[in-house]
Amino acid sequence: MTPAYASLSPQLSALQAIQMLRHEAPNKETIYQAYVVDADRHLVGSVRLQDLITAPAGVKVADLMERNTHAIRVDDDVEDAAQDRPL
């Protein structure tokens, strides 16, 4: 697992998001999805690269993203994190 990840604003269009990911791709291990973060860098969702590629150019990332993205912090208790994460 790598700490480097791609992140996008929900306000970007699919085309803008793809262009941004092209720019970030050389610095990332793999990109199958990107995390969607607000202006304060809080996680608000995730979007699959496949969904960005197949969407009409003007569709907003906010309309494509999965909103129920789960996240844990490095310092979270392992047992608490496991209970919060559905299987």
MOPAC internal coordinates of N, CA, C and O (Angstrom, degrees):
PM7 1SCF
backbone

  N    0.0000 0     0.00 0     0.00 0    0    0    0
  C    1.4437 1     0.00 0     0.00 0    1    0    0
  C    1.5204 1   108.62 1     0.00 0    2    1    0
  O    1.2310 1   121.17 1   -39.57 1    3    2    1
  N    1.2909 1   115.36 1   140.43 1    3    2    1
  C    1.4518 1   120.43 1  -177.44 1    5    3    2
  C    1.5272 1   110.45 1  -113.21 1    6    5    3
  O    1.2310 1   119.52 1   -36.05 1    7    6    5
  N    1.3249 1   118.52 1   143.95 1    7    6    5
  C    1.4532 1   120.08 1   176.02 1    9    7    6
  C    1.5313 1   112.27 1   -78.12 1   10    9    7
  O    1.2310 1   120.16 1   168.46 1   11   10    9
  N    1.3200 1   117.30 1   -11.54 1   11   10    9
  C    1.4612 1   121.07 1   178.94 1   13   11   10
  C    1.5261 1   108.91 1   -83.21 1   14   13   11
  O    1.2310 1   120.63 1   -53.12 1   15   14   13
  N    1.3009 1   116.39 1   126.88 1   15   14   13
  C    1.4535 1   120.14 1  -179.93 1   17   15   14
  C    1.5180 1   109.08 1  -142.90 1   18   17   15
  O    1.2310 1   121.19 1   -20.97 1   19   18   17
  N    1.3175 1   115.33 1   159.03 1   19   18   17
  C    1.4510 1   120.94 1   177.99 1   21   19   18
  C    1.5214 1   108.73 1   -90.58 1   22   21   19
  O    1.2310 1   120.67 1   -43.59 1   23   22   21
  N    1.3208 1   116.31 1   136.41 1   23   22   21
  C    1.4614 1   120.02 1   177.75 1   25   23   22
  C    1.5227 1   109.59 1  -130.83 1   26   25   23
  O    1.2310 1   121.69 1   -31.63 1   27   26   25
  N    1.3258 1   114.37 1   148.37 1   27   26   25
  C    1.4587 1   121.78 1  -177.03 1   29   27   26
  C    1.5215 1   109.99 1  -134.73 1   30   29   27
  O    1.2310 1   121.11 1   -22.65 1   31   30   29
  N    1.3203 1   115.48 1   157.35 1   31   30   29
  C    1.4577 1   121.68 1   172.69 1   33   31   30
  C    1.5264 1   108.70 1   -86.76 1   34   33   31
  O    1.2310 1   119.51 1   -36.40 1   35   34   33
  N    1.3259 1   118.55 1   143.60 1   35   34   33
  C    1.4651 1   120.22 1   177.80 1   37   35   34
  C    1.5261 1   112.58 1   -67.12 1   38   37   35
  O    1.2310 1   120.10 1   163.36 1   39   38   37
  N    1.3323 1   117.41 1   -16.64 1   39   38   37
  C    1.4599 1   121.36 1  -178.01 1   41   39   38
  C    1.5277 1   113.75 1   -82.09 1   42   41   39
  O    1.2310 1   120.16 1   167.19 1   43   42   41
  N    1.3288 1   117.30 1   -12.81 1   43   42   41
  C    1.4632 1   120.39 1  -179.63 1   45   43   42
  C    1.5215 1   110.94 1   -69.27 1   46   45   43
  O    1.2310 1   120.91 1   -29.62 1   47   46   45
  N    1.3221 1   115.87 1   150.38 1   47   46   45
  C    1.4646 1   119.90 1   170.90 1   49   47   46
  C    1.5250 1   107.99 1   -80.64 1   50   49   47
  O    1.2310 1   120.66 1   -14.58 1   51   50   49
  N    1.3230 1   116.34 1   165.42 1   51   50   49
  C    1.4660 1   120.23 1   178.00 1   53   51   50
  C    1.5265 1   110.14 1   -57.52 1   54   53   51
  O    1.2310 1   120.12 1   137.51 1   55   54   53
  N    1.3321 1   117.38 1   -42.49 1   55   54   53
  C    1.4636 1   121.06 1   179.86 1   57   55   54
  C    1.5252 1   111.10 1   -63.37 1   58   57   55
  O    1.2310 1   120.03 1   134.52 1   59   58   57
  N    1.3293 1   117.55 1   -45.48 1   59   58   57
  C    1.4661 1   120.79 1   178.34 1   61   59   58
  C    1.5284 1   110.93 1   -62.04 1   62   61   59
  O    1.2310 1   120.51 1   140.38 1   63   62   61
  N    1.3234 1   116.64 1   -39.62 1   63   62   61
  C    1.4664 1   120.92 1  -179.91 1   65   63   62
  C    1.5246 1   110.77 1   -64.16 1   66   65   63
  O    1.2310 1   120.11 1   136.76 1   67   66   65
  N    1.3238 1   117.39 1   -43.24 1   67   66   65
  C    1.4667 1   121.21 1   178.53 1   69   67   66
  C    1.5240 1   110.11 1   -62.58 1   70   69   67
  O    1.2310 1   120.31 1   136.85 1   71   70   69
  N    1.3217 1   117.02 1   -43.15 1   71   70   69
  C    1.4632 1   120.30 1   178.36 1   73   71   70
  C    1.5303 1   110.96 1   -62.23 1   74   73   71
  O    1.2310 1   120.33 1   139.91 1   75   74   73
  N    1.3162 1   116.97 1   -40.09 1   75   74   73
  C    1.4582 1   120.83 1   179.18 1   77   75   74
  C    1.5304 1   110.42 1   -66.42 1   78   77   75
  O    1.2310 1   120.20 1   138.14 1   79   78   77
  N    1.3303 1   117.23 1   -41.86 1   79   78   77
  C    1.4628 1   120.84 1   179.23 1   81   79   78
  C    1.5248 1   111.39 1   -65.99 1   82   81   79
  O    1.2310 1   119.96 1   144.81 1   83   82   81
  N    1.3193 1   117.67 1   -35.19 1   83   82   81
  C    1.4724 1   120.38 1   175.54 1   85   83   82
  C    1.5262 1   110.33 1   -59.50 1   86   85   83
  O    1.2310 1   120.99 1   140.07 1   87   86   85
  N    1.3141 1   115.70 1   -39.93 1   87   86   85
  C    1.4619 1   121.13 1   179.92 1   89   87   86
  C    1.5314 1   111.09 1   -68.93 1   90   89   87
  O    1.2310 1   120.26 1   141.43 1   91   90   89
  N    1.3419 1   117.10 1   -38.57 1   91   90   89
  C    1.4619 1   121.89 1  -177.76 1   93   91   90
  C    1.5218 1   113.28 1   -81.68 1   94   93   91
  O    1.2310 1   119.62 1   155.26 1   95   94   93
  N    1.3140 1   118.33 1   -24.74 1   95   94   93
  C    1.4706 1   122.72 1  -171.12 1   97   95   94
  C    1.5266 1   114.72 1   -52.12 1   98   97   95
  O    1.2310 1   118.57 1   137.37 1   99   98   97
  N    1.3246 1   120.34 1   -42.63 1   99   98   97
  C    1.4698 1   118.51 1  -179.15 1  101   99   98
  C    1.5308 1   113.87 1   -61.21 1  102  101   99
  O    1.2310 1   119.97 1   159.28 1  103  102  101
  N    1.3266 1   117.67 1   -20.72 1  103  102  101
  C    1.4640 1   121.51 1  -178.59 1  105  103  102
  C    1.5270 1   113.63 1   -97.04 1  106  105  103
  O    1.2310 1   120.43 1  -177.63 1  107  106  105
  N    1.3189 1   116.78 1     2.37 1  107  106  105
  C    1.4609 1   120.95 1  -177.41 1  109  107  106
  C    1.5195 1   109.53 1  -116.23 1  110  109  107
  O    1.2310 1   120.79 1   -30.63 1  111  110  109
  N    1.3353 1   116.10 1   149.37 1  111  110  109
  C    1.4611 1   121.11 1  -179.97 1  113  111  110
  C    1.5277 1   110.53 1   -66.78 1  114  113  111
  O    1.2310 1   120.58 1   125.39 1  115  114  113
  N    1.3037 1   116.50 1   -54.61 1  115  114  113
  C    1.4660 1   122.76 1   176.25 1  117  115  114
  C    1.5197 1   107.99 1  -147.41 1  118  117  115
  O    1.2310 1   120.88 1   -28.39 1  119  118  117
  N    1.3041 1   115.92 1   151.61 1  119  118  117
  C    1.4627 1   119.67 1   175.76 1  121  119  118
  C    1.5223 1   108.09 1  -131.68 1  122  121  119
  O    1.2310 1   121.06 1   -74.74 1  123  122  121
  N    1.3219 1   115.58 1   105.26 1  123  122  121
  C    1.4584 1   122.02 1   172.56 1  125  123  122
  C    1.5188 1   109.42 1  -111.26 1  126  125  123
  O    1.2310 1   121.38 1   156.62 1  127  126  125
  N    1.3045 1   114.96 1   -23.38 1  127  126  125
  C    1.4529 1   120.89 1   176.98 1  129  127  126
  C    1.5208 1   108.31 1  -150.18 1  130  129  127
  O    1.2310 1   121.63 1   -18.46 1  131  130  129
  N    1.3114 1   114.49 1   161.54 1  131  130  129
  C    1.4611 1   120.24 1   176.52 1  133  131  130
  C    1.5205 1   107.93 1  -125.53 1  134  133  131
  O    1.2310 1   121.19 1   -32.18 1  135  134  133
  N    1.3055 1   115.34 1   147.82 1  135  134  133
  C    1.4553 1   120.47 1   176.73 1  137  135  134
  C    1.5195 1   108.50 1   -88.32 1  138  137  135
  O    1.2310 1   120.94 1   -39.90 1  139  138  137
  N    1.3105 1   115.80 1   140.10 1  139  138  137
  C    1.4574 1   121.99 1  -179.14 1  141  139  138
  C    1.5250 1   107.31 1  -102.82 1  142  141  139
  O    1.2310 1   121.17 1   -55.95 1  143  142  141
  N    1.3257 1   115.38 1   124.05 1  143  142  141
  C    1.4625 1   121.09 1  -176.44 1  145  143  142
  C    1.5265 1   110.12 1  -126.28 1  146  145  143
  O    1.2310 1   121.17 1   -31.34 1  147  146  145
  N    1.3293 1   115.37 1   148.66 1  147  146  145
  C    1.4562 1   119.82 1   178.00 1  149  147  146
  C    1.5303 1   110.29 1   -81.64 1  150  149  147
  O    1.2310 1   120.80 1     5.45 1  151  150  149
  N    1.3235 1   116.07 1  -174.55 1  151  150  149
  C    1.4674 1   120.84 1  -176.67 1  153  151  150
  C    1.5263 1   112.77 1   -62.06 1  154  153  151
  O    1.2310 1   120.38 1   155.11 1  155  154  153
  N    1.3356 1   116.88 1   -24.89 1  155  154  153
  C    1.4694 1   121.36 1   178.33 1  157  155  154
  C    1.5224 1   112.41 1   -93.53 1  158  157  155
  O    1.2310 1   120.43 1  -169.31 1  159  158  157
  N    1.3288 1   116.77 1    10.69 1  159  158  157
  C    1.4750 1   124.52 1   179.57 1  161  159  158
  C    1.5282 1   112.71 1    66.45 1  162  161  159
  O    1.2310 1   120.43 1  -152.54 1  163  162  161
  N    1.3375 1   116.79 1    27.46 1  163  162  161
  C    1.4607 1   121.28 1   173.90 1  165  163  162
  C    1.5246 1   108.42 1   -87.65 1  166  165  163
  O    1.2310 1   120.55 1   -42.78 1  167  166  165
  N    1.3062 1   116.55 1   137.22 1  167  166  165
  C    1.4548 1   122.02 1   179.74 1  169  167  166
  C    1.5225 1   110.31 1   -66.46 1  170  169  167
  O    1.2310 1   120.79 1   -53.96 1  171  170  169
  N    1.3389 1   116.09 1   126.04 1  171  170  169
  C    1.4655 1   120.56 1   177.12 1  173  171  170
  C    1.5248 1   111.91 1  -119.20 1  174  173  171
  O    1.2310 1   120.01 1   170.22 1  175  174  173
  N    1.3358 1   117.59 1    -9.78 1  175  174  173
  C    1.4559 1   120.35 1   179.03 1  177  175  174
  C    1.5131 1   111.65 1   168.13 1  178  177  175
  O    1.2310 1   121.66 1    11.24 1  179  178  177
  N    1.3316 1   114.42 1  -168.76 1  179  178  177
  C    1.4618 1   120.88 1   176.27 1  181  179  178
  C    1.5213 1   108.20 1  -146.02 1  182  181  179
  O    1.2310 1   121.14 1   -22.92 1  183  182  181
  N    1.3165 1   115.43 1   157.08 1  183  182  181
  C    1.4617 1   120.44 1   179.40 1  185  183  182
  C    1.5237 1   108.76 1  -137.63 1  186  185  183
  O    1.2310 1   121.04 1   -43.69 1  187  186  185
  N    1.3318 1   115.62 1   136.31 1  187  186  185
  C    1.4642 1   120.33 1   179.20 1  189  187  186
  C    1.5261 1   109.86 1   -80.23 1  190  189  187
  O    1.2310 1   120.78 1   -36.69 1  191  190  189
  N    1.3132 1   116.12 1   143.31 1  191  190  189
  C    1.4581 1   121.09 1   177.65 1  193  191  190
  C    1.5254 1   110.30 1   -57.87 1  194  193  191
  O    1.2310 1   120.27 1   139.50 1  195  194  193
  N    1.3175 1   117.09 1   -40.50 1  195  194  193
  C    1.4661 1   121.42 1   178.82 1  197  195  194
  C    1.5332 1   111.07 1   -56.94 1  198  197  195
  O    1.2310 1   120.08 1   139.12 1  199  198  197
  N    1.3250 1   117.46 1   -40.88 1  199  198  197
  C    1.4626 1   120.85 1   179.79 1  201  199  198
  C    1.5241 1   111.50 1   -67.39 1  202  201  199
  O    1.2310 1   120.16 1   142.79 1  203  202  201
  N    1.3309 1   117.29 1   -37.21 1  203  202  201
  C    1.4685 1   120.32 1   177.19 1  205  203  202
  C    1.5208 1   111.22 1   -65.73 1  206  205  203
  O    1.2310 1   120.79 1   136.82 1  207  206  205
  N    1.3273 1   116.09 1   -43.18 1  207  206  205
  C    1.4666 1   120.91 1  -176.57 1  209  207  206
  C    1.5204 1   111.84 1   -66.28 1  210  209  207
  O    1.2310 1   120.20 1   142.66 1  211  210  209
  N    1.3242 1   117.23 1   -37.34 1  211  210  209
  C    1.4664 1   120.47 1  -175.18 1  213  211  210
  C    1.5264 1   113.45 1   -90.99 1  214  213  211
  O    1.2310 1   119.84 1   172.82 1  215  214  213
  N    1.3168 1   117.91 1    -7.18 1  215  214  213
  C    1.4690 1   121.47 1  -179.41 1  217  215  214
  C    1.5228 1   110.71 1   -79.41 1  218  217  215
  O    1.2310 1   120.14 1   -27.96 1  219  218  217
  N    1.3341 1   117.34 1   152.04 1  219  218  217
  C    1.4590 1   119.91 1   170.61 1  221  219  218
  C    1.5337 1   109.63 1   -58.21 1  222  221  219
  O    1.2310 1   120.50 1   -33.96 1  223  222  221
  N    1.3104 1   116.64 1   146.04 1  223  222  221
  C    1.4688 1   122.69 1  -172.25 1  225  223  222
  C    1.5260 1   113.90 1   -54.46 1  226  225  223
  O    1.2310 1   119.68 1   144.93 1  227  226  225
  N    1.3224 1   118.21 1   -35.07 1  227  226  225
  C    1.4575 1   121.07 1  -174.28 1  229  227  226
  C    1.5182 1   116.07 1   -88.90 1  230  229  227
  O    1.2310 1   120.00 1   174.30 1  231  230  229
  N    1.3163 1   117.61 1    -5.70 1  231  230  229
  C    1.4688 1   120.51 1  -179.01 1  233  231  230
  C    1.5245 1   109.61 1   -66.67 1  234  233  231
  O    1.2310 1   120.40 1   -43.58 1  235  234  233
  N    1.3182 1   116.84 1   136.42 1  235  234  233
  C    1.4677 1   121.76 1  -178.90 1  237  235  234
  C    1.5288 1   111.25 1   -76.80 1  238  237  235
  O    1.2310 1   121.37 1   -33.74 1  239  238  237
  N    1.3171 1   114.98 1   146.26 1  239  238  237
  C    1.4654 1   121.39 1   175.47 1  241  239  238
  C    1.5307 1   109.55 1   -55.12 1  242  241  239
  O    1.2310 1   120.03 1   141.74 1  243  242  241
  N    1.3252 1   117.55 1   -38.26 1  243  242  241
  C    1.4700 1   121.74 1   179.66 1  245  243  242
  C    1.5220 1   111.90 1   -57.07 1  246  245  243
  O    1.2310 1   120.20 1   148.76 1  247  246  245
  N    1.3279 1   117.22 1   -31.24 1  247  246  245
  C    1.4630 1   121.13 1  -179.73 1  249  247  246
  C    1.5224 1   112.79 1   -83.20 1  250  249  247
  O    1.2310 1   120.01 1   165.76 1  251  250  249
  N    1.3159 1   117.58 1   -14.24 1  251  250  249
  C    1.4647 1   122.32 1  -178.64 1  253  251  250
  C    1.5248 1   113.07 1  -102.87 1  254  253  251
  O    1.2310 1   120.37 1   159.60 1  255  254  253
  N    1.3117 1   116.90 1   -20.40 1  255  254  253
  C    1.4655 1   120.07 1  -169.63 1  257  255  254
  C    1.5192 1   113.07 1   -76.99 1  258  257  255
  O    1.2310 1   121.74 1   -26.96 1  259  258  257
  N    1.3258 1   114.28 1   153.04 1  259  258  257
  C    1.4626 1   122.88 1   169.98 1  261  259  258
  C    1.5206 1   106.23 1   -85.05 1  262  261  259
  O    1.2310 1   120.21 1   -53.14 1  263  262  261
  N    1.2940 1   117.21 1   126.86 1  263  262  261
  C    1.4652 1   120.56 1  -175.82 1  265  263  262
  C    1.5218 1   113.58 1   -90.19 1  266  265  263
  O    1.2310 1   119.69 1   163.39 1  267  266  265
  N    1.3081 1   118.21 1   -16.61 1  267  266  265
  C    1.4683 1   119.76 1  -176.68 1  269  267  266
  C    1.5261 1   111.69 1   -96.19 1  270  269  267
  O    1.2310 1   120.84 1  -135.21 1  271  270  269
  N    1.3136 1   116.00 1    44.79 1  271  270  269
  C    1.4576 1   121.93 1   178.30 1  273  271  270
  C    1.5282 1   109.19 1   -74.46 1  274  273  271
  O    1.2310 1   121.00 1   -49.46 1  275  274  273
  N    1.3198 1   115.69 1   130.54 1  275  274  273
  C    1.4648 1   120.73 1  -179.83 1  277  275  274
  C    1.5185 1   109.53 1   -96.59 1  278  277  275
  O    1.2310 1   121.11 1   -37.00 1  279  278  277
  N    1.3161 1   115.49 1   143.00 1  279  278  277
  C    1.4637 1   120.42 1   178.85 1  281  279  278
  C    1.5205 1   109.13 1  -143.99 1  282  281  279
  O    1.2310 1   121.55 1   -30.54 1  283  282  281
  N    1.3080 1   114.64 1   149.46 1  283  282  281
  C    1.4611 1   120.84 1   173.54 1  285  283  282
  C    1.5188 1   107.94 1  -130.50 1  286  285  283
  O    1.2310 1   121.03 1   -23.72 1  287  286  285
  N    1.3133 1   115.64 1   156.28 1  287  286  285
  C    1.4645 1   121.10 1   177.91 1  289  287  286
  C    1.5204 1   109.34 1   -95.76 1  290  289  287
  O    1.2310 1   120.88 1   -23.08 1  291  290  289
  N    1.2898 1   115.92 1   156.92 1  291  290  289
  C    1.4584 1   121.90 1  -179.68 1  293  291  290
  C    1.5238 1   111.38 1   -57.10 1  294  293  291
  O    1.2310 1   120.51 1   143.66 1  295  294  293
  N    1.3196 1   116.63 1   -36.34 1  295  294  293
  C    1.4641 1   119.41 1  -176.72 1  297  295  294
  C    1.5328 1   113.89 1   -92.49 1  298  297  295
  O    1.2310 1   119.46 1  -172.25 1  299  298  297
  N    1.3441 1   118.63 1     7.75 1  299  298  297
  C    1.4636 1   121.39 1   176.24 1  301  299  298
  C    1.5239 1   110.43 1   -68.19 1  302  301  299
  O    1.2310 1   120.60 1   -33.87 1  303  302  301
  N    1.3249 1   116.46 1   146.13 1  303  302  301
  C    1.4538 1   121.65 1   175.90 1  305  303  302
  C    1.5306 1   108.97 1   -64.76 1  306  305  303
  O    1.2310 1   120.16 1   -46.78 1  307  306  305
  N    1.3113 1   117.30 1   133.22 1  307  306  305
  C    1.4645 1   122.71 1  -175.49 1  309  307  306
  C    1.5273 1   111.32 1   -59.60 1  310  309  307
  O    1.2310 1   119.98 1   134.88 1  311  310  309
  N    1.3164 1   117.64 1   -45.12 1  311  310  309
  C    1.4659 1   120.38 1  -178.76 1  313  311  310
  C    1.5218 1   111.60 1   -66.88 1  314  313  311
  O    1.2310 1   120.00 1   139.62 1  315  314  313
  N    1.3272 1   117.61 1   -40.38 1  315  314  313
  C    1.4624 1   120.49 1   176.96 1  317  315  314
  C    1.5221 1   110.63 1   -63.75 1  318  317  315
  O    1.2310 1   120.35 1   137.30 1  319  318  317
  N    1.3110 1   116.93 1   -42.70 1  319  318  317
  C    1.4612 1   121.25 1   179.46 1  321  319  318
  C    1.5226 1   110.68 1   -62.74 1  322  321  319
  O    1.2310 1   119.92 1   139.32 1  323  322  321
  N    1.3228 1   117.76 1   -40.68 1  323  322  321
  C    1.4628 1   121.66 1  -179.85 1  325  323  322
  C    1.5260 1   111.10 1   -66.45 1  326  325  323
  O    1.2310 1   119.66 1   144.29 1  327  326  325
  N    1.3172 1   118.25 1   -35.71 1  327  326  325
  C    1.4601 1   121.38 1   179.23 1  329  327  326
  C    1.5166 1   111.63 1   -71.93 1  330  329  327
  O    1.2310 1   119.80 1   147.19 1  331  330  329
  N    1.3117 1   117.98 1   -32.81 1  331  330  329
  C    1.4604 1   122.15 1  -179.30 1  333  331  330
  C    1.5185 1   112.61 1   -76.03 1  334  333  331
  O    1.2310 1   120.20 1   162.88 1  335  334  333
  N    1.3026 1   117.22 1   -17.12 1  335  334  333
  C    1.4682 1   121.79 1  -174.90 1  337  335  334
  C    1.5240 1   109.85 1   -99.39 1  338  337  335
  O    1.2310 1   119.59 1   -67.74 1  339  338  337
  N    1.3469 1   118.39 1   112.26 1  339  338  337
  C    1.4660 1   119.96 1   178.75 1  341  339  338
  C    1.5255 1   111.28 1   -69.57 1  342  341  339
  O    1.2310 1   120.70 1   -33.55 1  343  342  341
  N    1.3163 1   116.27 1   146.45 1  343  342  341
  C    1.4683 1   121.01 1   178.40 1  345  343  342
  C    1.4976 1   111.62 1   -91.37 1  346  345  343
  O    1.2310 1   120.10 1   180.00 1  347  346  345

